[in-house]
Amino acid sequence: MYLFVSKDCMEITIIGAGSSGLIAARGLARLGISVKVLERKSAIKPIYSSSGILSHSGLESLKINYKKCVLNKLYGAKIHFPGVTLHIRSTKVQAYIVDRTKLANELYEEAVASGANVEFSHSVTKGEMGKLNGILVGADGAASQVASYFKFPPIKRFVLTYRAEYKARENIGDEVEIFFDNNVTKGFFGWIAPHGDNIELGAGIDEKYGKSTDAFRKFVASSSVRKMIEGKPIVEGAGIIPVSLRSRFVDEERRVVLVGDAAGQVKSSTGGGIIFGGNASLVAARAISNYIQGDGRLEDYQRAWLSTFGNDIRMHNLIRNIYSSLSNSGLYLFAKTAKSLGIERFLSRYGDMDRPSLILKRLIFRKA
């Protein structure tokens, strides 16, 4: 997906109706800018490949009317390392399981209600892309054709994931469970979460180390996981997640901007992209509006987004690099040490699944 802006008539065309594009369309329309969204699919399709675990604070930051999309409230997490489990729990809702399809439709309705025009079944070819004038914003996913066509720096690392929903044998409560095992899900993890009345299982693996289907099969085959589910998957799907940020995602001279997965704006430690990508779209919309009015440069978008989220991106990368590089015995020692230092109590009180830089600040001020 990408955006085309005609500076003379202040018209923007957004190609692709994903979350980043629709949030950008909504933001620009609310700023009084004419917006057209072109989507290659025939409609907003059901989303089975991505998990819907989104933080309360992150959803609030995007100003989405998400409450009717909520399936479950999450108050905590059990993080399983080989031989050690960390239990983090709050008295307040920390995250939600949302129906990703309903959320996509909500974003579509909000964009249209704000004044954006959405046209489905419209695919843009590379030849057409090269003939477009104005501003181009690529938000066409991890394998962005816009980024490739305009030769942006590459995304260097990807994680492959597979998730499925099953009928649960019993109510699994209001927490998500994370499983680190570098013999099975090297470079990522497995997870279990409530999903409405069902149970969601998922597994990811660094693309360098194997296939997501193999990691998922091994994860589900473990006795502790298998006993929680009944029958065959109800729905299932595979995904690819960028886990490195492009070193540059604005080309001022050619007026090309990337947002969302196309820019690699993802929490590499967890694979979540809606919150970071959605906020990038909001920042990009403001920068584009200012550019059209002659009050700024497109590069202001990259600077502004990195100013707010750059430290968090770096910390998510550090967290992922740590758990990816350790053997299972190293994971055990890491978790055991963290547990002895009181990490469960600290994260239960101060944890933020999106903004680890804020956790670090709280830790520093707490010790000061």
C-alpha positions as CSV (number, residue, x, y, z in Angstrom):
1,M,0.0,0.0,0.0
2,Y,1.2,3.5,-0.7
3,L,-0.1,7.1,-0.8
4,F,0.0,9.4,-3.7
5,V,-0.3,13.1,-3.0
6,S,-0.9,15.8,-5.5
7,K,0.5,18.9,-3.9
8,D,-1.3,21.3,-6.2
9,C,-4.8,20.0,-5.4
10,M,-4.0,18.6,-2.0
11,E,-5.3,15.2,-3.1
12,I,-3.9,12.0,-1.6
13,T,-4.4,8.5,-2.9
14,I,-3.7,5.6,-0.5
15,I,-3.1,2.3,-2.2
16,G,-3.9,-0.6,0.2
17,A,-6.5,-0.7,3.0
18,G,-4.4,-2.2,5.7
19,S,-4.3,-0.8,9.2
20,S,-1.5,1.7,8.6
21,G,-3.1,3.0,5.4
22,L,-6.6,3.4,6.9
23,I,-5.2,5.2,10.0
24,A,-3.3,7.5,7.6
25,A,-6.4,8.0,5.5
26,R,-8.5,8.8,8.6
27,G,-5.9,11.2,9.9
28,L,-5.5,13.1,6.6
29,A,-9.2,13.3,6.0
30,R,-9.7,14.7,9.5
31,L,-7.2,17.4,8.5
32,G,-9.4,18.4,5.6
33,I,-7.3,16.7,2.9
34,S,-9.0,14.8,0.1
35,V,-8.1,11.1,0.4
36,K,-8.7,8.1,-1.9
37,V,-7.8,4.6,-0.8
38,L,-7.2,2.0,-3.5
39,E,-7.1,-1.7,-2.3
40,R,-6.3,-4.7,-4.5
41,K,-8.6,-7.0,-2.6
42,S,-12.3,-7.0,-3.2
43,A,-13.2,-6.2,0.4
44,I,-11.9,-6.2,3.9
45,K,-11.1,-9.9,4.2
46,P,-11.0,-12.1,7.4
47,I,-7.6,-12.0,9.1
48,Y,-6.4,-15.4,10.4
49,S,-2.6,-15.0,10.1
50,S,-2.1,-12.4,12.9
51,S,-2.6,-12.5,16.6
52,G,-4.8,-9.8,18.1
53,I,-2.9,-9.1,21.4
54,L,-2.8,-5.3,21.7
55,S,-2.0,-3.2,24.7
56,H,-4.6,-0.9,26.3
57,S,-2.3,2.1,26.2
58,G,-1.3,1.5,22.6
59,L,-4.9,1.2,21.4
60,E,-5.8,4.4,23.3
61,S,-2.9,6.2,21.6
62,L,-4.4,5.4,18.2
63,K,-7.8,6.8,19.2
64,I,-9.7,3.9,17.6
65,N,-13.2,2.9,18.8
66,Y,-11.9,-0.5,19.6
67,K,-14.1,-1.6,22.4
68,K,-16.6,-3.4,20.3
69,C,-13.7,-5.4,18.8
70,V,-12.6,-6.8,22.2
71,L,-12.8,-10.5,22.7
72,N,-10.9,-10.8,26.0
73,K,-9.2,-8.7,28.6
74,L,-5.7,-9.6,29.7
75,Y,-4.4,-8.8,33.2
76,G,-1.0,-10.5,33.0
77,A,1.3,-13.0,31.5
78,K,3.2,-16.2,32.4
79,I,6.5,-16.2,30.7
80,H,8.0,-19.7,30.5
81,F,11.7,-20.3,30.1
82,P,13.3,-23.7,30.4
83,G,13.0,-24.6,34.0
84,V,11.7,-21.2,35.2
85,T,8.4,-19.3,34.9
86,L,8.0,-15.6,35.5
87,H,4.5,-14.5,36.4
88,I,3.5,-10.9,35.8
89,R,0.1,-9.7,36.8
90,S,-1.7,-6.4,37.3
91,T,-4.9,-5.3,38.9
92,K,-5.6,-3.2,35.8
93,V,-6.3,-4.4,32.2
94,Q,-2.9,-4.4,30.4
95,A,-4.0,-5.7,27.0
96,Y,-6.9,-6.9,24.9
97,I,-7.4,-9.8,22.6
98,V,-9.2,-8.1,19.7
99,D,-10.9,-9.6,16.7
100,R,-8.5,-8.4,13.9
101,T,-11.2,-8.6,11.2
102,K,-13.6,-6.5,13.2
103,L,-10.8,-4.0,14.0
104,A,-10.0,-3.8,10.3
105,N,-13.6,-3.1,9.5
106,E,-13.7,-0.5,12.3
107,L,-10.7,1.3,10.8
108,Y,-12.4,1.2,7.4
109,E,-15.6,2.7,8.8
110,E,-13.7,5.4,10.6
111,A,-11.7,6.3,7.5
112,V,-14.9,6.5,5.4
113,A,-16.8,8.5,8.0
114,S,-13.9,10.9,8.2
115,G,-14.2,11.6,4.5
116,A,-11.9,9.1,2.8
117,N,-13.0,7.4,-0.4
118,V,-12.2,3.6,-0.4
119,E,-12.1,1.8,-3.7
120,F,-11.6,-2.0,-3.7
121,S,-10.4,-4.4,-6.5
122,H,-7.8,-1.9,-7.7
123,S,-4.2,-3.1,-8.0
124,V,-1.4,-0.8,-9.0
125,T,1.4,-2.2,-11.2
126,K,5.1,-1.2,-11.0
127,G,4.7,0.6,-14.3
128,E,1.8,2.6,-13.0
129,M,3.7,3.3,-9.8
130,G,6.6,4.8,-11.7
131,K,4.3,7.2,-13.5
132,L,2.6,8.6,-10.4
133,N,3.4,12.1,-9.3
134,G,3.3,13.7,-5.9
135,I,4.0,12.0,-2.6
136,L,4.2,8.3,-2.4
137,V,3.8,6.5,1.0
138,G,4.6,2.8,1.0
139,A,2.7,0.8,3.6
140,D,2.3,-2.3,1.6
141,G,3.6,-4.8,4.2
142,A,6.8,-6.6,4.9
143,A,7.5,-7.4,1.3
144,S,6.9,-3.8,0.1
145,Q,6.9,-3.3,-3.6
146,V,7.1,0.4,-3.1
147,A,10.3,0.1,-1.0
148,S,11.8,-2.3,-3.6
149,Y,10.9,-0.1,-6.6
150,F,12.4,3.0,-5.0
151,K,15.4,1.1,-3.6
152,F,15.1,1.8,0.1
153,P,17.6,0.1,2.5
154,P,16.4,-3.4,3.1
155,I,14.8,-5.0,6.1
156,K,17.4,-7.5,7.2
157,R,15.6,-9.9,9.5
158,F,12.2,-11.6,9.4
159,V,10.3,-13.9,11.7
160,L,7.9,-16.5,10.3
161,T,4.8,-17.3,12.4
162,Y,1.9,-19.7,12.4
163,R,-1.2,-19.4,14.5
164,A,-4.4,-21.4,14.9
165,E,-7.6,-21.3,17.0
166,Y,-8.9,-24.4,18.7
167,K,-11.8,-25.3,21.0
168,A,-10.4,-25.1,24.5
169,R,-10.8,-28.0,27.0
170,E,-11.3,-25.5,29.8
171,N,-11.3,-21.7,30.4
172,I,-7.7,-20.6,30.3
173,G,-8.4,-17.3,32.1
174,D,-7.2,-13.8,31.5
175,E,-3.5,-14.1,30.9
176,V,-1.3,-14.9,27.9
177,E,1.4,-17.5,28.2
178,I,4.7,-17.1,26.4
179,F,7.1,-20.0,25.9
180,F,10.8,-19.6,25.1
181,D,12.6,-22.7,23.8
182,N,15.4,-22.2,21.3
183,N,15.3,-25.8,20.4
184,V,11.8,-25.3,18.9
185,T,11.2,-21.6,18.3
186,K,14.7,-20.1,17.9
187,G,14.7,-16.4,17.5
188,F,11.1,-16.1,18.7
189,F,8.6,-17.9,20.9
190,G,5.4,-19.9,21.2
191,W,2.3,-18.5,22.8
192,I,-1.1,-19.5,24.2
193,A,-3.9,-16.9,24.7
194,P,-7.7,-16.8,25.0
195,H,-9.5,-15.9,21.8
196,G,-13.1,-15.4,22.6
197,D,-14.5,-18.8,23.7
198,N,-11.6,-20.5,21.9
199,I,-7.9,-20.8,22.6
200,E,-5.2,-19.4,20.3
201,L,-1.9,-21.2,19.8
202,G,1.0,-19.7,17.9
203,A,4.7,-20.1,17.2
204,G,7.4,-18.1,15.5
205,I,10.9,-18.8,14.3
206,D,13.7,-16.7,12.8
207,E,13.6,-17.3,9.1
208,K,17.3,-18.4,9.3
209,Y,16.5,-21.3,11.5
210,G,13.5,-23.0,10.0
211,K,9.8,-23.0,8.9
212,S,7.0,-21.7,11.0
213,T,4.9,-24.8,10.3
214,D,7.6,-27.1,11.8
215,A,8.0,-24.9,14.8
216,F,4.2,-24.8,15.3
217,R,3.9,-28.5,15.0
218,K,6.6,-29.1,17.6
219,F,5.1,-26.6,19.9
220,V,1.6,-28.0,19.8
221,A,2.9,-31.5,20.1
222,S,4.2,-30.9,23.7
223,S,2.0,-32.6,26.3
224,S,1.5,-29.4,28.3
225,V,0.1,-27.6,25.2
226,R,-1.8,-30.5,23.6
227,K,-3.9,-31.2,26.7
228,M,-5.4,-27.7,26.6
229,I,-7.1,-28.1,23.1
230,E,-9.7,-30.3,21.5
231,G,-9.9,-31.4,17.9
232,K,-8.5,-29.8,14.8
233,P,-7.9,-26.1,14.2
234,I,-11.0,-23.9,13.7
235,V,-9.0,-21.3,11.7
236,E,-5.3,-21.0,11.0
237,G,-2.8,-19.0,9.1
238,A,0.9,-18.1,8.5
239,G,2.5,-14.7,8.6
240,I,5.8,-13.0,8.0
241,I,7.0,-10.2,10.4
242,P,9.9,-7.8,9.8
243,V,12.1,-7.5,12.9
244,S,14.5,-4.8,11.8
245,L,13.8,-1.2,11.0
246,R,14.8,0.2,7.7
247,S,17.7,2.6,8.2
248,R,15.8,5.2,6.1
249,F,12.1,5.3,5.4
250,V,11.7,8.8,3.8
251,D,13.1,9.9,0.4
252,E,12.6,13.7,0.4
253,E,13.9,14.2,-3.1
254,R,11.5,11.7,-4.7
255,R,8.8,12.3,-2.1
256,V,8.4,8.7,-1.0
257,V,7.5,7.7,2.5
258,L,7.2,4.3,4.1
259,V,5.0,3.4,7.1
260,G,4.1,0.3,9.1
261,D,5.5,-3.1,8.2
262,A,6.9,-1.6,5.0
263,A,9.2,0.5,7.1
264,G,9.9,-2.3,9.6
265,Q,8.1,-0.4,12.4
266,V,7.5,-3.4,14.5
267,K,8.3,-4.5,18.1
268,S,10.9,-7.0,17.2
269,S,10.7,-8.7,20.6
270,T,7.0,-9.6,20.2
271,G,6.2,-9.0,16.5
272,G,3.5,-6.5,17.2
273,G,3.1,-3.9,14.5
274,I,-0.3,-2.2,14.7
275,I,0.6,0.2,17.6
276,F,4.0,1.4,16.2
277,G,2.8,1.4,12.6
278,G,-0.4,3.1,13.5
279,N,1.4,5.8,15.3
280,A,3.8,6.2,12.4
281,S,0.8,6.8,10.1
282,L,-0.5,9.5,12.4
283,V,2.8,11.2,12.5
284,A,3.2,10.8,8.7
285,A,-0.3,12.3,8.1
286,R,0.7,15.4,10.1
287,A,4.0,15.7,8.3
288,I,2.3,15.4,4.9
289,S,-0.3,18.0,5.8
290,N,2.4,20.4,6.9
291,Y,4.4,19.7,3.7
292,I,1.3,20.5,1.6
293,Q,0.9,23.7,3.5
294,G,4.5,24.6,3.0
295,D,5.2,24.4,6.8
296,G,7.7,21.5,6.8
297,R,9.5,18.7,5.1
298,L,8.6,15.0,4.7
299,E,11.7,14.1,6.6
300,D,10.1,15.7,9.7
301,Y,8.0,12.5,9.8
302,Q,11.0,10.2,10.3
303,R,12.6,12.5,12.8
304,A,9.4,12.9,14.8
305,W,8.6,9.2,14.9
306,L,12.2,8.2,15.9
307,S,12.2,10.9,18.5
308,T,9.2,9.2,20.2
309,F,9.8,5.5,19.4
310,G,13.4,5.2,18.4
311,N,14.6,4.2,21.9
312,D,11.8,1.6,22.2
313,I,12.7,0.1,18.8
314,R,16.3,-0.2,19.9
315,M,15.3,-1.8,23.2
316,H,13.0,-4.3,21.6
317,N,15.9,-5.2,19.3
318,L,18.2,-5.7,22.3
319,I,15.6,-7.9,24.1
320,R,15.2,-10.1,21.0
321,N,18.9,-10.3,20.4
322,I,19.4,-11.5,24.0
323,Y,16.8,-14.3,24.0
324,S,17.7,-15.3,20.4
325,S,21.4,-15.8,21.2
326,L,21.1,-17.8,24.3
327,S,21.0,-21.6,24.6
328,N,18.2,-23.1,26.7
329,S,20.6,-23.3,29.6
330,G,21.4,-19.6,29.1
331,L,17.7,-18.8,29.0
332,Y,17.3,-20.7,32.3
333,L,20.1,-18.7,34.0
334,F,18.8,-15.4,32.6
335,A,15.2,-16.0,33.9
336,K,16.4,-17.4,37.2
337,T,18.6,-14.3,37.8
338,A,15.8,-11.9,36.8
339,K,13.4,-13.7,39.1
340,S,15.8,-13.5,42.0
341,L,16.1,-9.7,41.4
342,G,12.4,-9.2,41.7
343,I,11.6,-8.6,38.0
344,E,8.1,-10.1,38.4
345,R,7.0,-7.6,41.1
346,F,8.6,-4.7,39.2
347,L,7.0,-5.5,35.8
348,S,3.6,-6.2,37.5
349,R,3.7,-2.6,38.7
350,Y,5.5,-0.7,36.0
351,G,5.5,-3.0,32.9
352,D,4.6,-1.6,29.5
353,M,4.6,-4.1,26.6
354,D,5.1,-1.4,24.0
355,R,7.4,1.1,25.6
356,P,10.4,-0.6,27.4
357,S,12.2,2.8,27.5
358,L,9.5,4.0,29.9
359,I,10.2,0.9,32.1
360,L,13.9,1.7,32.1
361,K,13.2,5.3,33.1
362,R,11.0,4.1,36.0
363,L,13.7,1.7,37.1
364,I,16.3,4.5,37.0
365,F,14.2,7.0,38.9
366,R,13.2,4.3,41.4
367,K,16.8,3.7,42.3
368,A,17.8,7.4,42.3
